[in-house]
Structure formats: C-alpha cells, structure tokens
C-alpha cells in the first residue's frame, strides 16, 4: 500500500471541541489514565468543510437526506422545463427510497456531488438520449394514484441502471473519494474512503473542569417588583485543555483507483486535502471558548506498507516539567517512537518531512506539501 501519513501534535487552551450526549468534553481511558478525546467523525467534518471552503470545485459534495432541491437545481441547469423537472424529482426520490412523511426527502443520508447528480439526471432530460416519454411524465404527475404508480413503474423499467451514474467520473467529488460513502441497500453506490482518521487523544492525563456562569438580565434592574439586579440564568459548562495526538493516513492506491474525480487533478486534490487536514479545527463553542490554534508539530511520511499509528508513544502519559508544558515532551516522545519502530521492525520511512513550530530551519506547510507530492503525477 502506498501511503501518505500525518502525525500531528496540537495543543488547545480552554475548549470543548467535541461534546458527548451530556454536553461534556469527550474522553477515553488509555494507558490507565483518563484522556481528552476528539472523535474522528468530528475532525473529519471540520476537514471536509475547510476543504470545500478552499476548493469547492474539487470538494463539492454534500451529505443529506433532502435531495429534492438539489435535483430540481440540476435538472433546470440541464435545460429541463418545469414539468420534466417535477417528474425527474419524483423518479429519483422514489428510486432512492423516498420518505413519504417528509417532502423532498429520502430515508437515509446520501453523499453526492452536484456533477454526479447531473450524471444521473442527464439521460432523463437531454434531447436525443431522453428515456422518458411524455406519456410517462404525464402519468407521474397525475393526481390519480394508480396512474402515478404506473408511471413510476414504467420509468423504473426505462431507467433500470439510473443510479449507477452516481459512481461515474466527475470533477467535484474528491471528498467522497477521501471520506467514502456507505449505502447499505445498494452496494454499487458504496465507496471505500481513502482517508484514515484516528480519534485524537491527549498525550497526557486530563480531567474536565467546570465553568460556572451567570447570564445577567439587563432589564431586571428596571422592573418595579425586582428585588435584585443580578442574573437571569445560572449554569455550568464543562471544558478541558490538552495537547492532542492525531493520525491521518491517505491510501494513495485506493485514491488513484477511485472513479469519482478527474485523475488529472490528483495533485491539486491531495494538496487541498493535506492543507485542510493540518489547518482544520472543530468549531464547537468557538464563540464562548475560542481556542483555535495551529499544530505545534507535524511529522509527514510518504512510504509503502501498512498504516501505522504512533499513539503508543503516549501509552505512558507525558509528564510536564514545572512551567514547561506538554508540547515539547510530546514532540520528543513522538520522535522517539518513530525511530524505535523503524529500528525494531525495519520500517522504510520513504519521504519524511517535519514542521516544528519555533525550530530554526523548519519546513513551511507549502514546503512539506511540495515534498510529499513531488512525484505525484
């Protein structure tokens, strides 16, 4: 397996970046002690949103149950009139297991891009390749339930392989190639994601703390019957602060085999994904506990072999010397784990590059990306 792997150390002050069902920061036990944790799903979403913000033409997919408006938009852009657009929407929603209780909605989340949706719709509405007769369209739009059902059955026969077009090559679905798509009732739509994300764990023991707050009622002092001018609400919020280790791997072989984006764009796709992965931060409580910062250390490796986490560098919790924090000993522990594993198991590091904040001569993010992708065509 050809891989690019990112091992990232990132410190955050007072934050609650990922909450559990009780609103507390997520946690896990590792090495016999309680750690702060940020789930892989949480960080993946942050990466996906930033990648889309930076390059929407490459990372243009959306995950939703609400497909109706997107179908209408795509059909209209392909030149369908209002009548044909309405019929196409009925056909696709029905084929994708429509939720009869909610308008424009299917029963399960589906990951699609605008161009992949157009691939599905194009043969339905394009002159010379149109698979829908006016009789079928009129039946689908009929107020008579029997006629409507017959029209949808006739459309199903005419468009038997309709949804397979979701897996055809497009230019805006790189995020689906990285993050994957699971479709339980149609294996042909399932895509194995090329990106591997670990849960981020603190390199040291962490205990959550409580922030007691009071929200002042500004008008209380003006009320005739008020006996105080204080709070209108009291409460508490849990938070923590931690230095996290996180792992992200990219299966280059799987990415190159993907038929979801133009292979000529693979270098731009990888550049954008790596940049978003390193820079993205979950947005939870950003207005009340803003703690967004950049990594202190990134070890990036391009090599052949099996994916390899370095989390065991912190199985023994890192200890901070008085006044010196957790970042420096975490960097030292990570570097030692990498060298120890190389020596013990003969791991070939291939291309290796680092960003170490504050270290003289360290690489920039652009330098690191260029080095990793130097031989990517």
N, C-alpha and C positions, 0 to 999 in steps of 0.2 A: 504494500500500500504506500503510495506517495502522499506525504503529509506536510502541511504547514501547521505548527503548534505554537500557541501563545501561552506563556506562563506569566501571569500578571499579579503584581502586589500593589494594593491600593488602600490608602488609609482614609477614613472618614471621621469627622468630629461628631457632635450630637446629631443623630439621624434616626429615622425609622424607615428605611428604604424598602422594606418588604414585610408586610404585616400578616399575621395569622388570623384565624377566624375570630379571635377576641380583640384584634387591633394591636397586639403586642408584636415587637420585632421577632421574626422567625429565628429559631435556634436549633442546634443539634449537639449531641454528645460525640466527641471524637477524642481519642487519646485519654479517656477517663475524665474529661472536663467539659463543661458547657461552653459551646462556641456560638458566636453570632453567625447567622446564615442568611444568604440571599438566594432564592431558588433560581434554577436555570431558566425556568419559564419567565420569571420577572426580568432577568437581564436580557434574555433573547428578545423580548418585546421592545426593550429600550434600544437595542441594536437595530432591530427591524425598523423602528420609527426613525432613527437617525439616518440609516442608510437610505430610506425613502426620501427624507428631507434633503439629503445631499445629492442624490441621483434618482429622481422619480422616474426618469425614462428607462432605467435599468431595474430598479426595485419598486415596481408599480403595483404589486399585488395587494389584495385586501382579503381578510378573512371575515366572513359574515354569513348569517342566515338570511339576511334581507337582500335578495338578488333582484327583485323587481325593478327598482330604479336603474340599476346598472344595465339590465337587459334592455330597457327602454332607450337608454342613452346610446348603447352600442348599436342597436337596430336603426335608430334615427340617423346616426353618423354614417351608417352603411347605405342610407338612402331609402329606407322603408317608410311607407306612409303610415298614418295613424292606425289604420285598420290592420295592416300587416304587423305593425309593432305590437299591437294588443294580442294578436294571435300567436306571435312568436313567444311572447312572455308566457302565455298560457301553456304552450308546448314545453318550454324549458323548465318551468316551475313544476309541471306535472312529472316530467322525466326525472327530476331531481328530488322526488319525494316531497311534494308540496305540503305545507302545514295549512290545513283547511281552516284552522281557527284564527290565523293571522294573515292579513293581506300581504302579498308580495314576498312571502317568507317560505323557506324550506325548513325541514325538521332538524337538520344538523349543520354545524358550521362547515363552510366550504372555502378553500383558499384558491382564489382565482385572480388573474390579471385582466385589465381591460382588453388587451390584444388577444388573449386566449378566449375570452368571451366572444369577441368578434369572429374568431375562427369557427366557433360553434354556430353562430347566427348567420354567417355569410352565405352558406349554401341554401339557407331558407329564404333569403330575400334578394339575392343577386340575379339579375336577368340572365338567361342562358344556362343557369345552374340551379334554378329555383326548384325546390322539391315540394312546394305547397301549391296546390291548385286553388282557384278562387272558391270552389265548392267546399274544400276542406276548411279554408279560412272562414267562410260564412257559417259553417256548422259549428266551429269552435266558438265563434262569437254569438251564437244563437242563445236566446233566453230559454229555449227548450232544453231541459237537462239531458233528455235522450239524444237529441241532435248533437249537443255539445260533447257528450261522452263518445258518440260515434265518430265525430270529427277528430277528437284527440286520439282515438284508436287508429283511425286512418293515418293520422300524422305520425304516430309511432311506427307504423309499418313503413311509411315513406322515409323515415329518418332513424332507422334501426341503430346505426352507429353514430348518432348525433354527438353524444358526449365524449367520444374518443378524441374529438378535436381539442379538448382541454389539454391534452398531452402533446400537442404539436409544437414545433419550434416557434418561439416568439422572441421579442427583444426586451420585454418588460417584466419577466417573471424570474429574475435571478434570486429573489427572496424565497420563492417556492423551492428552487433547487437547493438552497442552503438549509432551509428550515423544514422542508418536507411537507407532505400532505397525506393525511390518513382518511381513507374513505372505506368504511367497514363493509358496505354492501356493494361496492364496485371496485375490485382490486385493480382494474385498469387505470383508475384515477389516482391510485396511491403512489406517492413519490417518497423515496427514502432520502432524507435530508443529508447533505454532505457536511454539515457543521455539527460538531460535538461540543456540548456545553456542560461543564460541571456546575454543581451548586457551589457558590462562593462560600468559603468558610474562613472564619477569623484564624489567624496564625497563633492566637493566644486565647486564654480563658477570658470569657466575657459574661458579665451579669447585667441584665437590663435594669434601668433605674426609672424612677417616676418623676415626671414634671407636673407639679401641681399648678393649675392655672385658675384665674378668675376673669370672667368677661364682665366688664363694667357696663351697667345700664346708664347711658348718658342722660336720659330723661328722668331718671329716678329722683334726682335732686329737686326737680321742678314739680313733682307730684305733691299735692296738698296732704295726702294721707301717708306719705313716706316717712318712716322713722330713721332712715339712713340713706346715704348717697353712695352705696357700695355696689357689690357685684350683683348681676342678674343671673349669673350662672357660675357654678364651680365644677371642677373636674380634674382629672389627671390623665396624662398620656405617657406611655412607656417609650423609652428610647435607649440607644446604646451608642458606643463609639468603638471602632475596631479597625484593624488592618486586615484586609481580606486577601486570600489567595484564590485566584480563579484560573481555570484552564479552558481554552478553546482550541479545538482541533478542526482542520479542514481536510477532508478526504478528496484530494485533487483528482484521483482516478474517477471517483463517483461524480464529481462535479463536471469533469470533461465528458463523461458519458451521458450526462443529462441532456434531454432534448427540449429543455424549457427556455433556453435563451440562445442567442446567436453566439456560436463558438468564437467568432472573430472578436467578440467583446470580452473574452475571458479575463484578460489582463485588467481592464477597467473594472470589471465586476469584482475581482479579487482585491484590487486596490481600495475600492469603496467599502467592501465588507471588512477588511482588516482595519481600516481607519475608523469605521463606525464601532467596531468591536472594542477597540482600545479607548475611544473617547466617550462612548455612551454610558450614562448613569441613570438608574431608575429614578423616576420623578416623584415618588411618594413624599408627601409633606414638604415639597420644595418651597412652599410659601411660609411655612411656620418653623421649619428646621433646615433651612438651606445649607446643604453640606457638600454640594457638588465640587469635586476636585478631579485631578488627573492622576494616573498611576505614578508611583514612585519608581517602579522598576518593571521592565518588560524583557523577558527572555523569549526570543523568537527563533524557531528552529525549522528548517526545511530538510526532511530526511525520508528514508524508506523504512518501513517496519510497522509495528503495531502502535496504536495511540498509547501515550504514556503520561499519566498524571504524576506530578511531583508533590502531591498533597502530604505524603508521608514525611516530607521534610519537617512537617509541623505536628506529627503524631505526638511528639513531646512538645508541649506548648512552649512557645518562645517566651523568654523572660526579659523584661525591660530593666536595664540598669537605671538607677535613680536619675531622673531628669533626661534620659536619652531616648525614650520611646521605643516603639516596636518595629519601625520600618527597617532600621539598619540591621538588627539581628535577624529579621525575617529575610532580608536580601542575602545575608551570609549563609543562613540555613538552606535557602533555595539553591544557591550556587553549589554548596557542598553536596546536597542530594543529587544534583545533576552529575557532578564529577564522580561521585561514588557509584552511581548506577552505570555510568559509562565504563568505569573500571571493572566493575563486578560482572557485567553482562555483555560487554563488548559492543555497546550501542554506538553506532556511527552517527555523529551529530550532523553530518552533511553541512548545510549552510547554517551558521549560528550568528546571531547578532543581538545586541542588547541596547536598551535605553535605560540609563540610570541617572535619575534626576540629581543634579548637583555635582556629578562626577565629571572632571575635566576630560574632554575628548569624547564624550558620549555621543552616540548617534542621534540624529533627529528622527522624528517619525517618518518623514519623507525618505530619508536615507535607509531606514530599516525596511520600508516597503519596497523600495527600488532593489535592494539587495536580495530580498526574498523572491522577488518576481523577475529577476534578471534573465532567466532562461525560459520564462513563460511566453509562449507564442500565441 
